[in-house]
Amino acid sequence: MATDRRAYYGDSVRARDGAIRVEVDGHGFAVRISQVSPNSENPERSEALVIEVPSYRVQNRQTKWPDGKRRKVEDVLDLIIPELET
């Protein structure tokens, strides 16, 4: 990850966020990874993650996948990758 994340990924990246630079068919964008509840004192809630893909001109498509009680982000990567390609 770049030293200055804001310069590399834009102002949408907060201090507790991370991002992965992705390129699909020559189009580059940042996929954000952040904590669902960063200020929670509950260890389970503070460790929960959410992956968010850019939602520019996206209608009726899912753009966020949070960890939940029934499934984790890593369990839905097969859903996220096609959204990146779309």
VEXDREN-2710 file (C-alpha; in Angstrom, 1 decimal):
% VEXDREN-2710
k/r/px/py/pz
1/MET/0.0/0.0/0.0
2/ALA/1.2/3.5/-0.8
3/THR/2.7/5.6/2.0
4/ASP/0.2/8.3/1.5
5/ARG/-3.1/6.4/1.1
6/ARG/-5.2/9.5/0.4
7/ALA/-3.0/10.5/-2.5
8/TYR/-3.2/7.0/-4.0
9/TYR/-6.8/6.0/-3.3
10/GLY/-8.5/9.4/-2.9
11/ASP/-10.2/11.2/0.0
12/SER/-12.7/8.4/0.6
13/VAL/-10.2/6.3/2.6
14/ARG/-10.5/6.9/6.4
15/ALA/-7.7/6.3/9.0
16/ARG/-9.0/2.8/9.9
17/ASP/-9.7/1.8/6.3
18/GLY/-7.5/-0.1/3.9
19/ALA/-7.8/-0.4/0.2
20/ILE/-6.7/-2.7/-2.6
21/ARG/-6.0/-1.2/-6.0
22/VAL/-7.8/-3.3/-8.6
23/GLU/-7.6/-3.2/-12.4
24/VAL/-10.1/-4.9/-14.6
25/ASP/-10.0/-4.5/-18.4
26/GLY/-7.8/-1.4/-18.1
27/HIS/-10.0/0.3/-15.5
28/GLY/-8.4/0.9/-12.1
29/PHE/-10.2/1.5/-8.8
30/ALA/-9.9/1.0/-5.1
31/VAL/-11.8/-1.7/-3.2
32/ARG/-12.2/-0.5/0.4
33/ILE/-11.8/-2.8/3.3
34/SER/-12.8/-1.4/6.7
35/GLN/-14.1/-2.4/10.1
36/VAL/-17.9/-2.6/10.5
37/SER/-17.7/-1.2/14.1
38/PRO/-14.3/0.2/14.7
39/ASN/-15.2/1.9/18.0
40/SER/-16.9/-1.2/19.5
41/GLU/-15.5/-2.6/22.7
42/ASN/-16.9/-6.0/21.8
43/PRO/-14.0/-8.0/20.2
44/GLU/-16.3/-9.8/17.7
45/ARG/-17.9/-6.5/16.5
46/SER/-14.5/-4.7/16.3
47/GLU/-13.0/-7.5/14.2
48/ALA/-15.9/-7.6/11.7
49/LEU/-15.0/-6.3/8.2
50/VAL/-16.8/-4.9/5.3
51/ILE/-15.7/-4.9/1.6
52/GLU/-17.0/-2.1/-0.5
53/VAL/-16.6/-1.7/-4.3
54/PRO/-17.1/1.7/-6.0
55/SER/-20.7/2.5/-6.5
56/TYR/-20.3/5.1/-9.3
57/ARG/-23.3/4.7/-11.8
58/VAL/-24.4/1.5/-10.1
59/GLN/-28.1/0.8/-9.7
60/ASN/-29.8/-2.1/-8.1
61/ARG/-26.4/-3.9/-7.5
62/GLN/-24.8/-4.8/-4.2
63/THR/-21.7/-2.7/-3.4
64/LYS/-21.0/-3.7/0.2
65/TRP/-20.4/-7.1/1.8
66/PRO/-20.1/-7.0/5.6
67/ASP/-19.2/-9.8/8.0
68/GLY/-22.3/-11.1/9.6
69/LYS/-23.5/-13.8/12.0
70/ARG/-24.1/-16.3/9.2
71/ARG/-21.3/-15.5/6.8
72/LYS/-17.9/-13.8/6.6
73/VAL/-16.5/-11.6/3.9
74/GLU/-14.1/-14.4/2.8
75/ASP/-17.1/-16.6/2.2
76/VAL/-18.6/-14.3/-0.4
77/LEU/-15.5/-13.5/-2.5
78/ASP/-17.0/-15.5/-5.3
79/LEU/-19.9/-13.0/-5.4
80/ILE/-17.6/-9.9/-5.1
81/ILE/-15.2/-10.8/-8.0
82/PRO/-18.0/-10.8/-10.7
83/GLU/-19.2/-7.4/-9.4
84/LEU/-15.7/-6.0/-9.9
85/GLU/-15.8/-7.3/-13.5
86/THR/-19.3/-5.8/-14.0
END
